[in-house]
Amino acid sequence: MGTTESMTFSIGEVANAVGMSVHALRFYEREGLLVGPIKRTAGGRRRYAQVDIAWLQICTKLRESGMPVAELQRFAALVRHGPGNEPERLALLDAQRDRVNQQIHALEQARNVIERKTDIYRQHIRDGNAVGLWDPTSKTGLD
């Protein structure tokens, strides 16, 4: 097969390696989210390089973190353009990190509410007072 750099992979192999469907992988290509052109066999089948897999792994994590497709397109375009635009790339990643930190904070607050409520329910169950945990006639109605 040759060295890792010269190995190529089918669309199915790449989809499996990055945890996405073949359909999603084609969408990424159509939307300009890849950083290099995808080579094709004489029969027109896509052949991806290891660098494509590495880039797609970054893309999938950015999408999982909620980065909008438009920003991911911009990031990919900057990478395709080559060196010299690192401050713009950094600004995109900084903004996404800030959004992720906000999401983490919101999830931590939600987890705190859930933990508080589960503690109340556990205590009621331990004490044998599980009847009427949600009582609209109580002072708070939020037991």
N, CA, C and O atoms as a GROMACS GRO file, in nm:
protein
  572
    1MET      N    1   0.080  -0.121   0.000
    1MET     CA    2   0.000   0.000   0.000
    1MET      C    3   0.083   0.126   0.000
    1MET      O    4   0.035   0.229  -0.048
    2GLY      N    5   0.204   0.124   0.050
    2GLY     CA    6   0.286   0.245   0.053
    2GLY      C    7   0.282   0.311   0.188
    2GLY      O    8   0.233   0.254   0.286
    3THR      N    9   0.336   0.433   0.193
    3THR     CA   10   0.340   0.506   0.319
    3THR      C   11   0.203   0.562   0.353
    3THR      O   12   0.115   0.568   0.267
    4THR      N   13   0.186   0.603   0.478
    4THR     CA   14   0.060   0.660   0.522
    4THR      C   15   0.022   0.781   0.438
    4THR      O   16  -0.095   0.800   0.406
    5GLU      N   17   0.121   0.862   0.400
    5GLU     CA   18   0.094   0.982   0.321
    5GLU      C   19   0.039   0.948   0.184
    5GLU      O   20  -0.041   1.024   0.129
    6SER      N   21   0.080   0.834   0.126
    6SER     CA   22   0.035   0.800  -0.009
    6SER      C   23  -0.090   0.713  -0.009
    6SER      O   24  -0.148   0.688  -0.115
    7MET      N   25  -0.133   0.666   0.108
    7MET     CA   26  -0.252   0.583   0.115
    7MET      C   27  -0.376   0.668   0.089
    7MET      O   28  -0.383   0.785   0.127
    8THR      N   29  -0.471   0.607   0.022
    8THR     CA   30  -0.599   0.676   0.003
    8THR      C   31  -0.710   0.587   0.057
    8THR      O   32  -0.693   0.466   0.075
    9PHE      N   33  -0.824   0.650   0.081
    9PHE     CA   34  -0.935   0.582   0.146
    9PHE      C   35  -1.064   0.610   0.071
    9PHE      O   36  -1.082   0.718   0.014
   10SER      N   37  -1.152   0.513   0.072
   10SER     CA   38  -1.282   0.529   0.006
   10SER      C   39  -1.371   0.618   0.091
   10SER      O   40  -1.341   0.645   0.208
   11ILE      N   41  -1.479   0.663   0.032
   11ILE     CA   42  -1.572   0.749   0.104
   11ILE      C   43  -1.631   0.675   0.225
   11ILE      O   44  -1.652   0.735   0.331
   12GLY      N   45  -1.657   0.546   0.210
   12GLY     CA   46  -1.710   0.467   0.321
   12GLY      C   47  -1.609   0.454   0.435
   12GLY      O   48  -1.645   0.464   0.552
   13GLU      N   49  -1.483   0.433   0.399
   13GLU     CA   50  -1.378   0.422   0.502
   13GLU      C   51  -1.362   0.553   0.578
   13GLU      O   52  -1.344   0.553   0.700
   14VAL      N   53  -1.368   0.663   0.506
   14VAL     CA   54  -1.354   0.794   0.570
   14VAL      C   55  -1.474   0.824   0.657
   14VAL      O   56  -1.459   0.871   0.770
   15ALA      N   57  -1.593   0.798   0.606
   15ALA     CA   58  -1.714   0.822   0.685
   15ALA      C   59  -1.707   0.743   0.815
   15ALA      O   60  -1.739   0.796   0.922
   16ASN      N   61  -1.665   0.620   0.808
   16ASN     CA   62  -1.652   0.537   0.927
   16ASN      C   63  -1.545   0.592   1.021
   16ASN      O   64  -1.565   0.595   1.143
   17ALA      N   65  -1.433   0.635   0.967
   17ALA     CA   66  -1.322   0.685   1.048
   17ALA      C   67  -1.357   0.812   1.124
   17ALA      O   68  -1.308   0.833   1.235
   18VAL      N   69  -1.442   0.896   1.067
   18VAL     CA   70  -1.476   1.022   1.132
   18VAL      C   71  -1.614   1.020   1.198
   18VAL      O   72  -1.655   1.118   1.259
   19GLY      N   73  -1.684   0.908   1.185
   19GLY     CA   74  -1.812   0.894   1.253
   19GLY      C   75  -1.925   0.973   1.190
   19GLY      O   76  -2.009   1.029   1.261
   20MET      N   77  -1.928   0.977   1.059
   20MET     CA   78  -2.039   1.044   0.991
   20MET      C   79  -2.088   0.956   0.878
   20MET      O   80  -2.020   0.861   0.838
   21SER      N   81  -2.203   0.989   0.826
   21SER     CA   82  -2.257   0.912   0.714
   21SER      C   83  -2.188   0.956   0.584
   21SER      O   84  -2.128   1.062   0.576
   22VAL      N   85  -2.199   0.871   0.485
   22VAL     CA   86  -2.148   0.904   0.352
   22VAL      C   87  -2.221   1.028   0.301
   22VAL      O   88  -2.160   1.115   0.238
   23HIS      N   89  -2.350   1.034   0.327
   23HIS     CA   90  -2.430   1.151   0.286
   23HIS      C   91  -2.375   1.279   0.349
   23HIS      O   92  -2.360   1.380   0.280
   24ALA      N   93  -2.344   1.275   0.478
   24ALA     CA   94  -2.289   1.393   0.546
   24ALA      C   95  -2.154   1.430   0.488
   24ALA      O   96  -2.123   1.549   0.472
   25LEU      N   97  -2.074   1.331   0.456
   25LEU     CA   98  -1.942   1.358   0.399
   25LEU      C   99  -1.956   1.427   0.263
   25LEU      O  100  -1.880   1.519   0.233
   26ARG      N  101  -2.050   1.383   0.184
   26ARG     CA  102  -2.074   1.451   0.055
   26ARG      C  103  -2.122   1.594   0.077
   26ARG      O  104  -2.084   1.685   0.004
   27PHE      N  105  -2.207   1.613   0.180
   27PHE     CA  106  -2.253   1.747   0.214
   27PHE      C  107  -2.134   1.836   0.250
   27PHE      O  108  -2.125   1.949   0.202
   28TYR      N  109  -2.041   1.786   0.332
   28TYR     CA  110  -1.923   1.864   0.370
   28TYR      C  111  -1.845   1.905   0.245
   28TYR      O  112  -1.798   2.019   0.236
   29GLU      N  113  -1.831   1.815   0.151
   29GLU     CA  114  -1.759   1.846   0.028
   29GLU      C  115  -1.834   1.951  -0.054
   29GLU      O  116  -1.774   2.048  -0.101
   30ARG      N  117  -1.965   1.932  -0.070
   30ARG     CA  118  -2.047   2.028  -0.147
   30ARG      C  119  -2.044   2.167  -0.087
   30ARG      O  120  -2.044   2.266  -0.160
   31GLU      N  121  -2.042   2.176   0.044
   31GLU     CA  122  -2.048   2.305   0.114
   31GLU      C  123  -1.911   2.372   0.128
   31GLU      O  124  -1.901   2.477   0.191
   32GLY      N  125  -1.808   2.312   0.072
   32GLY     CA  126  -1.675   2.373   0.077
   32GLY      C  127  -1.610   2.365   0.213
   32GLY      O  128  -1.533   2.454   0.251
   33LEU      N  129  -1.640   2.260   0.288
   33LEU     CA  130  -1.585   2.246   0.422
   33LEU      C  131  -1.453   2.171   0.425
   33LEU      O  132  -1.388   2.162   0.530
   34LEU      N  133  -1.412   2.117   0.312
   34LEU     CA  134  -1.284   2.046   0.305
   34LEU      C  135  -1.176   2.144   0.262
   34LEU      O  136  -1.203   2.245   0.198
   35VAL      N  137  -1.054   2.113   0.300
   35VAL     CA  138  -0.946   2.208   0.270
   35VAL      C  139  -0.871   2.177   0.142
   35VAL      O  140  -0.793   2.260   0.094
   36GLY      N  141  -0.893   2.062   0.087
   36GLY     CA  142  -0.824   2.030  -0.038
   36GLY      C  143  -0.920   1.962  -0.133
   36GLY      O  144  -1.025   1.912  -0.092
   37PRO      N  145  -0.885   1.959  -0.259
   37PRO     CA  146  -0.970   1.888  -0.355
   37PRO      C  147  -0.959   1.737  -0.329
   37PRO      O  148  -0.852   1.686  -0.295
   38ILE      N  149  -1.068   1.668  -0.345
   38ILE     CA  150  -1.071   1.524  -0.326
   38ILE      C  151  -1.037   1.459  -0.459
   38ILE      O  152  -1.099   1.485  -0.562
   39LYS      N  153  -0.937   1.373  -0.454
   39LYS     CA  154  -0.896   1.304  -0.576
   39LYS      C  155  -1.000   1.199  -0.611
   39LYS      O  156  -1.075   1.152  -0.525
   40ARG      N  157  -1.003   1.165  -0.738
   40ARG     CA  158  -1.097   1.063  -0.786
   40ARG      C  159  -1.023   0.961  -0.870
   40ARG      O  160  -0.923   0.990  -0.935
   41THR      N  161  -1.076   0.840  -0.867
   41THR     CA  162  -1.020   0.734  -0.951
   41THR      C  163  -1.064   0.759  -1.095
   41THR      O  164  -1.145   0.847  -1.123
   42ALA      N  165  -1.009   0.680  -1.187
   42ALA     CA  166  -1.048   0.690  -1.327
   42ALA      C  167  -1.198   0.666  -1.343
   42ALA      O  168  -1.260   0.717  -1.436
   43GLY      N  169  -1.254   0.587  -1.253
   43GLY     CA  170  -1.398   0.559  -1.257
   43GLY      C  171  -1.482   0.662  -1.184
   43GLY      O  172  -1.604   0.648  -1.176
   44GLY      N  173  -1.418   0.768  -1.131
   44GLY     CA  174  -1.490   0.877  -1.067
   44GLY      C  175  -1.515   0.860  -0.918
   44GLY      O  176  -1.584   0.942  -0.857
   45ARG      N  177  -1.461   0.754  -0.860
   45ARG     CA  178  -1.482   0.732  -0.716
   45ARG      C  179  -1.386   0.820  -0.635
   45ARG      O  180  -1.269   0.834  -0.668
   46ARG      N  181  -1.440   0.878  -0.528
   46ARG     CA  182  -1.360   0.964  -0.441
   46ARG      C  183  -1.253   0.880  -0.369
   46ARG      O  184  -1.277   0.767  -0.328
   47ARG      N  185  -1.135   0.941  -0.355
   47ARG     CA  186  -1.026   0.880  -0.279
   47ARG      C  187  -0.970   0.989  -0.188
   47ARG      O  188  -0.919   1.090  -0.236
   48TYR      N  189  -0.980   0.967  -0.060
   48TYR     CA  190  -0.937   1.065   0.041
   48TYR      C  191  -0.800   1.029   0.095
   48TYR      O  192  -0.762   0.912   0.101
   49ALA      N  193  -0.726   1.132   0.134
   49ALA     CA  194  -0.594   1.114   0.195
   49ALA      C  195  -0.606   1.123   0.347
   49ALA      O  196  -0.709   1.166   0.399
   50GLN      N  197  -0.502   1.083   0.416
   50GLN     CA  198  -0.500   1.089   0.562
   50GLN      C  199  -0.523   1.232   0.611
   50GLN      O  200  -0.588   1.253   0.713
   51VAL      N  201  -0.470   1.330   0.539
   51VAL     CA  202  -0.489   1.470   0.578
   51VAL      C  203  -0.637   1.509   0.572
   51VAL      O  204  -0.683   1.591   0.652
   52ASP      N  205  -0.712   1.451   0.479
   52ASP     CA  206  -0.856   1.478   0.471
   52ASP      C  207  -0.928   1.424   0.595
   52ASP      O  208  -1.018   1.488   0.649
   53ILE      N  209  -0.887   1.305   0.638
   53ILE     CA  210  -0.947   1.246   0.758
   53ILE      C  211  -0.916   1.332   0.880
   53ILE      O  212  -1.004   1.360   0.961
   54ALA      N  213  -0.792   1.375   0.893
   54ALA     CA  214  -0.753   1.460   1.007
   54ALA      C  215  -0.834   1.589   1.007
   54ALA      O  216  -0.882   1.632   1.112
   55TRP      N  217  -0.850   1.651   0.891
   55TRP     CA  218  -0.927   1.775   0.882
   55TRP      C  219  -1.074   1.750   0.917
   55TRP      O  220  -1.135   1.829   0.989
   56LEU      N  221  -1.131   1.642   0.866
   56LEU     CA  222  -1.270   1.610   0.894
   56LEU      C  223  -1.293   1.584   1.042
   56LEU      O  224  -1.400   1.615   1.095
   57GLN      N  225  -1.195   1.527   1.110
   57GLN     CA  226  -1.208   1.505   1.254
   57GLN      C  227  -1.216   1.640   1.327
   57GLN      O  228  -1.292   1.654   1.423
   58ILE      N  229  -1.139   1.737   1.282
   58ILE     CA  230  -1.148   1.872   1.339
   58ILE      C  231  -1.285   1.932   1.309
   58ILE      O  232  -1.351   1.986   1.398
   59CYS      N  233  -1.328   1.921   1.185
   59CYS     CA  234  -1.458   1.977   1.144
   59CYS      C  235  -1.572   1.917   1.224
   59CYS      O  236  -1.661   1.990   1.268
   60THR      N  237  -1.572   1.787   1.244
   60THR     CA  238  -1.682   1.725   1.316
   60THR      C  239  -1.686   1.773   1.461
   60THR      O  240  -1.794   1.791   1.516
   61LYS      N  241  -1.571   1.793   1.521
   61LYS     CA  242  -1.569   1.843   1.659
   61LYS      C  243  -1.618   1.988   1.664
   61LYS      O  244  -1.691   2.025   1.756
   62LEU      N  245  -1.580   2.068   1.568
   62LEU     CA  246  -1.628   2.206   1.564
   62LEU      C  247  -1.780   2.210   1.544
   62LEU      O  248  -1.849   2.289   1.607
   63ARG      N  249  -1.832   2.125   1.456
   63ARG     CA  250  -1.977   2.119   1.434
   63ARG      C  251  -2.048   2.068   1.559
   63ARG      O  252  -2.152   2.121   1.598
   64GLU      N  253  -1.991   1.964   1.624
   64GLU     CA  254  -2.050   1.911   1.747
   64GLU      C  255  -2.055   2.018   1.855
   64GLU      O  256  -2.142   2.017   1.942
   65SER      N  257  -1.960   2.110   1.850
   65SER     CA  258  -1.957   2.217   1.950
   65SER      C  259  -2.054   2.329   1.915
   65SER      O  260  -2.069   2.425   1.991
   66GLY      N  261  -2.120   2.316   1.801
   66GLY     CA  262  -2.220   2.415   1.762
   66GLY      C  263  -2.172   2.521   1.666
   66GLY      O  264  -2.243   2.618   1.641
   67MET      N  265  -2.052   2.506   1.612
   67MET     CA  266  -2.006   2.607   1.516
   67MET      C  267  -2.097   2.605   1.394
   67MET      O  268  -2.118   2.500   1.335
   68PRO      N  269  -2.150   2.721   1.357
   68PRO     CA  270  -2.236   2.727   1.238
   68PRO      C  271  -2.159   2.689   1.112
   68PRO      O  272  -2.038   2.711   1.101
   69VAL      N  273  -2.230   2.632   1.016
   69VAL     CA  274  -2.168   2.590   0.890
   69VAL      C  275  -2.099   2.708   0.824
   69VAL      O  276  -1.990   2.692   0.770
   70ALA      N  277  -2.160   2.825   0.826
   70ALA     CA  278  -2.100   2.943   0.761
   70ALA      C  279  -1.963   2.975   0.821
   70ALA      O  280  -1.870   3.011   0.748
   71GLU      N  281  -1.951   2.963   0.952
   71GLU     CA  282  -1.821   2.990   1.015
   71GLU      C  283  -1.721   2.880   0.984
   71GLU      O  284  -1.602   2.906   0.965
   72LEU      N  285  -1.769   2.757   0.978
   72LEU     CA  286  -1.680   2.647   0.942
   72LEU      C  287  -1.634   2.663   0.797
   72LEU      O  288  -1.519   2.632   0.764
   73GLN      N  289  -1.722   2.711   0.710
   73GLN     CA  290  -1.683   2.738   0.571
   73GLN      C  291  -1.574   2.846   0.567
   73GLN      O  292  -1.477   2.834   0.493
   74ARG      N  293  -1.591   2.948   0.647
   74ARG     CA  294  -1.492   3.057   0.653
   74ARG      C  295  -1.359   3.003   0.704
   74ARG      O  296  -1.253   3.036   0.649
   75PHE      N  297  -1.362   2.922   0.808
   75PHE     CA  298  -1.241   2.864   0.864
   75PHE      C  299  -1.170   2.778   0.760
   75PHE      O  300  -1.049   2.787   0.743
   76ALA      N  301  -1.246   2.693   0.690
   76ALA     CA  302  -1.188   2.607   0.586
   76ALA      C  303  -1.126   2.691   0.475
   76ALA      O  304  -1.018   2.659   0.425
   77ALA      N  305  -1.195   2.797   0.436
   77ALA     CA  306  -1.141   2.885   0.330
   77ALA      C  307  -1.010   2.948   0.374
   77ALA      O  308  -0.917   2.959   0.294
   78LEU      N  309  -1.002   2.989   0.500
   78LEU     CA  310  -0.878   3.048   0.550
   78LEU      C  311  -0.764   2.946   0.549
   78LEU      O  312  -0.651   2.979   0.513
   79VAL      N  313  -0.794   2.824   0.589
   79VAL     CA  314  -0.692   2.719   0.588
   79VAL      C  315  -0.648   2.690   0.446
   79VAL      O  316  -0.529   2.675   0.419
   80ARG      N  317  -0.745   2.682   0.354
   80ARG     CA  318  -0.711   2.658   0.213
   80ARG      C  319  -0.621   2.768   0.158
   80ARG      O  320  -0.532   2.742   0.077
   81HIS      N  321  -0.644   2.889   0.201
   81HIS     CA  322  -0.566   3.004   0.152
   81HIS      C  323  -0.420   2.993   0.192
   81HIS      O  324  -0.333   3.045   0.122
   82GLY      N  325  -0.392   2.926   0.302
   82GLY     CA  326  -0.254   2.907   0.346
   82GLY      C  327  -0.211   3.005   0.454
   82GLY      O  328  -0.294   3.078   0.509
   83PRO      N  329  -0.083   3.008   0.483
   83PRO     CA  330  -0.031   3.093   0.590
   83PRO      C  331  -0.058   3.241   0.565
   83PRO      O  332  -0.075   3.286   0.452
   84GLY      N  333  -0.062   3.315   0.677
   84GLY     CA  334  -0.078   3.460   0.668
   84GLY      C  335  -0.210   3.510   0.724
   84GLY      O  336  -0.228   3.630   0.744
   85ASN      N  337  -0.304   3.418   0.750
   85ASN     CA  338  -0.434   3.461   0.801
   85ASN      C  339  -0.463   3.401   0.939
   85ASN      O  340  -0.579   3.387   0.980
   86GLU      N  341  -0.358   3.366   1.009
   86GLU     CA  342  -0.374   3.302   1.140
   86GLU      C  343  -0.455   3.387   1.238
   86GLU      O  344  -0.532   3.331   1.316
   87PRO      N  345  -0.439   3.521   1.239
   87PRO     CA  346  -0.523   3.599   1.332
   87PRO      C  347  -0.673   3.581   1.306
   87PRO      O  348  -0.752   3.578   1.401
   88GLU      N  349  -0.712   3.569   1.179
   88GLU     CA  350  -0.854   3.548   1.147
   88GLU      C  351  -0.899   3.410   1.193
   88GLU      O  352  -1.010   3.394   1.244
   89ARG      N  353  -0.815   3.309   1.174
   89ARG     CA  354  -0.847   3.174   1.219
   89ARG      C  355  -0.863   3.173   1.370
   89ARG      O  356  -0.956   3.114   1.425
   90LEU      N  357  -0.770   3.238   1.437
   90LEU     CA  358  -0.772   3.245   1.583
   90LEU      C  359  -0.900   3.312   1.632
   90LEU      O  360  -0.960   3.268   1.729
   91ALA      N  361  -0.940   3.420   1.566
   91ALA     CA  362  -1.062   3.491   1.606
   91ALA      C  363  -1.185   3.400   1.595
   91ALA      O  364  -1.272   3.402   1.682
   92LEU      N  365  -1.193   3.322   1.488
   92LEU     CA  366  -1.304   3.228   1.472
   92LEU      C  367  -1.304   3.124   1.583
   92LEU      O  368  -1.409   3.094   1.641
   93LEU      N  369  -1.188   3.069   1.612
   93LEU     CA  370  -1.178   2.967   1.717
   93LEU      C  371  -1.203   3.026   1.856
   93LEU      O  372  -1.266   2.962   1.940
   94ASP      N  373  -1.154   3.148   1.880
   94ASP     CA  374  -1.180   3.214   2.009
   94ASP      C  375  -1.330   3.235   2.029
   94ASP      O  376  -1.382   3.211   2.138
   95ALA      N  377  -1.398   3.279   1.925
   95ALA     CA  378  -1.543   3.303   1.935
   95ALA      C  379  -1.617   3.173   1.962
   95ALA      O  380  -1.711   3.169   2.042
   96GLN      N  381  -1.574   3.065   1.897
   96GLN     CA  382  -1.640   2.936   1.918
   96GLN      C  383  -1.612   2.884   2.059
   96GLN      O  384  -1.700   2.828   2.124
   97ARG      N  385  -1.489   2.902   2.106
   97ARG     CA  386  -1.457   2.860   2.242
   97ARG      C  387  -1.543   2.936   2.343
   97ARG      O  388  -1.591   2.877   2.440
   98ASP      N  389  -1.564   3.065   2.320
   98ASP     CA  390  -1.649   3.144   2.409
   98ASP      C  391  -1.792   3.091   2.410
   98ASP      O  392  -1.855   3.082   2.516
   99ARG      N  393  -1.845   3.055   2.292
   99ARG     CA  394  -1.980   2.998   2.284
   99ARG      C  395  -1.986   2.864   2.359
   99ARG      O  396  -2.083   2.837   2.430
  100VAL      N  397  -1.883   2.783   2.342
  100VAL     CA  398  -1.880   2.653   2.411
  100VAL      C  399  -1.874   2.675   2.562
  100VAL      O  400  -1.942   2.605   2.637
  101ASN      N  401  -1.795   2.770   2.606
  101ASN     CA  402  -1.787   2.799   2.750
  101ASN      C  403  -1.923   2.844   2.804
  101ASN      O  404  -1.960   2.808   2.916
  102GLN      N  405  -1.997   2.923   2.726
  102GLN     CA  406  -2.132   2.964   2.767
  102GLN      C  407  -2.225   2.844   2.775
  102GLN      O  408  -2.306   2.835   2.868
  103GLN      N  409  -2.213   2.753   2.679
  103GLN     CA  410  -2.296   2.632   2.681
  103GLN      C  411  -2.261   2.547   2.804
  103GLN      O  412  -2.350   2.494   2.870
  104ILE      N  413  -2.134   2.534   2.833
  104ILE     CA  414  -2.090   2.456   2.949
  104ILE      C  415  -2.148   2.518   3.077
  104ILE      O  416  -2.197   2.446   3.164
  105HIS      N  417  -2.142   2.650   3.087
  105HIS     CA  418  -2.194   2.718   3.206
  105HIS      C  419  -2.344   2.693   3.219
  105HIS      O  420  -2.393   2.663   3.329
  106ALA      N  421  -2.417   2.703   3.109
  106ALA     CA  422  -2.562   2.680   3.112
  106ALA      C  423  -2.591   2.534   3.151
  106ALA      O  424  -2.684   2.509   3.228
  107LEU      N  425  -2.515   2.440   3.100
  107LEU     CA  426  -2.534   2.300   3.135
  107LEU      C  427  -2.500   2.273   3.282
  107LEU      O  428  -2.567   2.194   3.347
  108GLU      N  429  -2.398   2.339   3.332
  108GLU     CA  430  -2.364   2.324   3.473
  108GLU      C  431  -2.476   2.376   3.562
  108GLU      O  432  -2.508   2.316   3.664
  109GLN      N  433  -2.537   2.488   3.524
  109GLN     CA  434  -2.650   2.541   3.599
  109GLN      C  435  -2.768   2.443   3.595
  109GLN      O  436  -2.833   2.420   3.697
  110ALA      N  437  -2.794   2.386   3.480
  110ALA     CA  438  -2.902   2.288   3.466
  110ALA      C  439  -2.872   2.165   3.552
  110ALA      O  440  -2.961   2.112   3.619
  111ARG      N  441  -2.748   2.119   3.549
  111ARG     CA  442  -2.709   2.004   3.630
  111ARG      C  443  -2.729   2.035   3.779
  111ARG      O  444  -2.774   1.948   3.854
  112ASN      N  445  -2.697   2.156   3.822
  112ASN     CA  446  -2.716   2.193   3.962
  112ASN      C  447  -2.862   2.185   4.003
  112ASN      O  448  -2.894   2.138   4.112
  113VAL      N  449  -2.951   2.232   3.915
  113VAL     CA  450  -3.094   2.224   3.944
  113VAL      C  451  -3.136   2.077   3.956
  113VAL      O  452  -3.208   2.040   4.048
  114ILE      N  453  -3.091   1.996   3.863
  114ILE     CA  454  -3.125   1.853   3.864
  114ILE      C  455  -3.071   1.786   3.990
  114ILE      O  456  -3.142   1.707   4.053
  115GLU      N  457  -2.949   1.817   4.029
  115GLU     CA  458  -2.891   1.759   4.150
  115GLU      C  459  -2.970   1.801   4.274
  115GLU      O  460  -2.995   1.720   4.363
  116ARG      N  461  -3.009   1.927   4.279
  116ARG     CA  462  -3.088   1.976   4.392
  116ARG      C  463  -3.221   1.902   4.400
  116ARG      O  464  -3.262   1.858   4.508
  117LYS      N  465  -3.287   1.888   4.286
  117LYS     CA  466  -3.416   1.818   4.284
  117LYS      C  467  -3.399   1.669   4.318
  117LYS      O  468  -3.480   1.615   4.392
  118THR      N  469  -3.298   1.604   4.266
  118THR     CA  470  -3.280   1.462   4.297
  118THR      C  471  -3.245   1.443   4.444
  118THR      O  472  -3.287   1.344   4.505
  119ASP      N  473  -3.171   1.534   4.502
  119ASP     CA  474  -3.143   1.526   4.647
  119ASP      C  475  -3.273   1.536   4.727
  119ASP      O  476  -3.292   1.462   4.824
  120ILE      N  477  -3.362   1.628   4.688
  120ILE     CA  478  -3.490   1.643   4.757
  120ILE      C  479  -3.571   1.514   4.746
  120ILE      O  480  -3.626   1.466   4.845
  121TYR      N  481  -3.580   1.458   4.626
  121TYR     CA  482  -3.656   1.335   4.606
  121TYR      C  483  -3.596   1.220   4.684
  121TYR      O  484  -3.669   1.143   4.747
  122ARG      N  485  -3.465   1.206   4.682
  122ARG     CA  486  -3.400   1.098   4.758
  122ARG      C  487  -3.431   1.112   4.908
  122ARG      O  488  -3.459   1.013   4.976
  123GLN      N  489  -3.424   1.235   4.958
  123GLN     CA  490  -3.451   1.257   5.100
  123GLN      C  491  -3.597   1.223   5.133
  123GLN      O  492  -3.624   1.159   5.235
  124HIS      N  493  -3.691   1.266   5.048
  124HIS     CA  494  -3.832   1.234   5.069
  124HIS      C  495  -3.854   1.082   5.069
  124HIS      O  496  -3.927   1.029   5.153
  125ILE      N  497  -3.790   1.014   4.975
  125ILE     CA  498  -3.805   0.868   4.966
  125ILE      C  499  -3.744   0.801   5.089
  125ILE      O  500  -3.805   0.711   5.146
  126ARG      N  501  -3.626   0.845   5.131
  126ARG     CA  502  -3.563   0.790   5.252
  126ARG      C  503  -3.650   0.810   5.375
  126ARG      O  504  -3.661   0.722   5.460
  127ASP      N  505  -3.712   0.927   5.383
  127ASP     CA  506  -3.794   0.960   5.499
  127ASP      C  507  -3.936   0.903   5.490
  127ASP      O  508  -4.014   0.914   5.584
  128GLY      N  509  -3.968   0.841   5.376
  128GLY     CA  510  -4.102   0.787   5.357
  128GLY      C  511  -4.206   0.892   5.325
  128GLY      O  512  -4.325   0.868   5.342
  129ASN      N  513  -4.163   1.007   5.279
  129ASN     CA  514  -4.254   1.118   5.247
  129ASN      C  515  -4.267   1.140   5.097
  129ASN      O  516  -4.277   1.255   5.052
  130ALA      N  517  -4.268   1.036   5.020
  130ALA     CA  518  -4.269   1.052   4.874
  130ALA      C  519  -4.405   1.096   4.821
  130ALA      O  520  -4.413   1.142   4.707
  131VAL      N  521  -4.509   1.084   4.899
  131VAL     CA  522  -4.643   1.124   4.853
  131VAL      C  523  -4.649   1.276   4.846
  131VAL      O  524  -4.607   1.345   4.939
  132GLY      N  525  -4.700   1.327   4.738
  132GLY     CA  526  -4.722   1.471   4.724
  132GLY      C  527  -4.595   1.552   4.703
  132GLY      O  528  -4.588   1.667   4.746
  133LEU      N  529  -4.495   1.495   4.637
  133LEU     CA  530  -4.373   1.572   4.614
  133LEU      C  531  -4.398   1.696   4.529
  133LEU      O  532  -4.334   1.800   4.547
  134TRP      N  533  -4.491   1.685   4.439
  134TRP     CA  534  -4.526   1.804   4.359
  134TRP      C  535  -4.666   1.843   4.404
  134TRP      O  536  -4.766   1.791   4.355
  135ASP      N  537  -4.670   1.934   4.496
  135ASP     CA  538  -4.797   1.971   4.557
  135ASP      C  539  -4.826   2.118   4.527
  135ASP      O  540  -4.765   2.208   4.585
  136PRO      N  541  -4.920   2.143   4.435
  136PRO     CA  542  -4.950   2.282   4.400
  136PRO      C  543  -5.009   2.362   4.515
  136PRO      O  544  -5.015   2.485   4.508
  137THR      N  545  -5.054   2.294   4.622
  137THR     CA  546  -5.111   2.367   4.736
  137THR      C  547  -5.005   2.403   4.839
  137THR      O  548  -5.033   2.474   4.935
  138SER      N  549  -4.881   2.353   4.819
  138SER     CA  550  -4.776   2.389   4.915
  138SER      C  551  -4.735   2.532   4.893
  138SER      O  552  -4.772   2.595   4.793
  139LYS      N  553  -4.659   2.584   4.986
  139LYS     CA  554  -4.618   2.726   4.979
  139LYS      C  555  -4.542   2.756   4.849
  139LYS      O  556  -4.563   2.859   4.786
  140THR      N  557  -4.454   2.663   4.809
  140THR     CA  558  -4.375   2.689   4.688
  140THR      C  559  -4.430   2.612   4.570
  140THR      O  560  -4.415   2.655   4.455
  141GLY      N  561  -4.496   2.498   4.597
  141GLY     CA  562  -4.545   2.415   4.486
  141GLY      C  563  -4.431   2.348   4.410
  141GLY      O  564  -4.454   2.285   4.307
  142LEU      N  565  -4.309   2.362   4.461
  142LEU     CA  566  -4.194   2.312   4.387
  142LEU      C  567  -4.116   2.205   4.463
  142LEU      O  568  -3.997   2.184   4.436
  143ASP      N  569  -4.182   2.137   4.557
  143ASP     CA  570  -4.111   2.035   4.635
  143ASP      C  571  -4.056   1.926   4.546
  143ASP      O  572  -3.994   1.832   4.595
   0.00000   0.00000   0.00000
